[in-house]
Amino acid sequence: MPTYDYLCDACGHEFELFQGINDATKKKCPACKKLKLRRLFGAGAALMFKGSGFYETDYRSDSYKKGAAADKKSSSESSSEGKSDSKTTGSADASKTASSKKDKGSKSDS
């Protein structure tokens, strides 16, 4: 059931009224009791959420949530694999350089 805005032309009283679509328009002002009440044009029949906590992601399907979790896991695994590969190749390069320096030094000594 929608909420309608009403305004009294006699006293200026403005209020919202929660009533059914098929209910008759109110004519009598609850404040001054005159028949000068009119219904205002509102936002239309749009659905309005009042309050906090209404987000698009709150109502995602279970299949979407599972797919997103799988994507997150696969992206974190691939990024951690790339980091570990660069560390091992970096340490391997350093050990090769150190061993080649030792070999060169030992040849010059003899």
N, C-alpha and C positions, 0 to 999 in steps of 0.2 A: 504494500500500500504506500502510495506517495505522500509526501509532505507538501502542503500548499502554503504560500505566503498570502496573508490578508492584510488590508489596510482600510481603516475607517476614515472616510472623507470628512466626517463631522468633528471628531476629536483627535485624529492623527494616530490612534492606537494601531500598532503594527505587531503581528504575531504569526506564528507558524501553526498549521493545523494538520494533524495526521489523519487522513480520511481516505476512504476507498475511491477508486476511479469513478464508479457509478453513483456515488453519493451526490446529493444536490449541493449546489454552491450556497454557502452561508450568507445570509443577508443582514442579520442583526448583530451589532457590535456587542461583545461581552462587557466592555468597559462602560459605554454611555447608553447602551440599549436602543440606539437609533438604527434605522434601516439604511445606513449609508456605507455598509461594508462591501468591499469589492476584492475579488481575487486578483493578485498580481501575476504577471507573466514571470515564470521562473526559468530555471536552467533546462526545463523540459523533462523528459522521462529518462534522463540519464541516471545511471547507477552511481551513487556517491558514497564513498567510504569516508567516514569521519573518525579521526583518531590515528594513532600511529600503529605501525606493524603490518600494513598492507603492502606487500611487495610482490612483484611479478614472480620472483623466484620461490616464494612461499608455497606455491601450488604446483610445482613441477611434478611430472609423473615419475614413478619409480624407475622406469626404463631410462629416462633422461639422466636421473641422478647416478645410476649405475654406470652409464656411458661416460659421464663427466669424471667420475672417480677413476675409471679405467684409463682415461686420457691423462689424468693428472699423474697416475702412477707411472705410465709409460714415459711421459716427458721427464719426470724426475729421475727415472732409471737411466735414460739415455744421457741426460746431462751429467749424472754422477759417473757414468762409464767414460765419458769424454774427459773428465777431470782426472780420473785414475790413470788413463792411458798416457796423458801428457806428463804425469808425474813419473811413471815408470820409464818412459822413453827419455825424459830429462835426466834421471839418475843413471840410466844405462849409458847415455852419451858422456856424462861426467866421468864414469868409471873407465870408459874406453879412452878418453883423453888422458887420464892419469896413468893408465897402463902404457900408452904409447910414449909418454914422456919418460917413464922409467926405462923402457926399451932403448930409447935414444941415448939416455944418460949412461946406460951400462955398456953400450957399444963404443962410446967415446973413451971410456975408462980403460978398455983393453987394448 
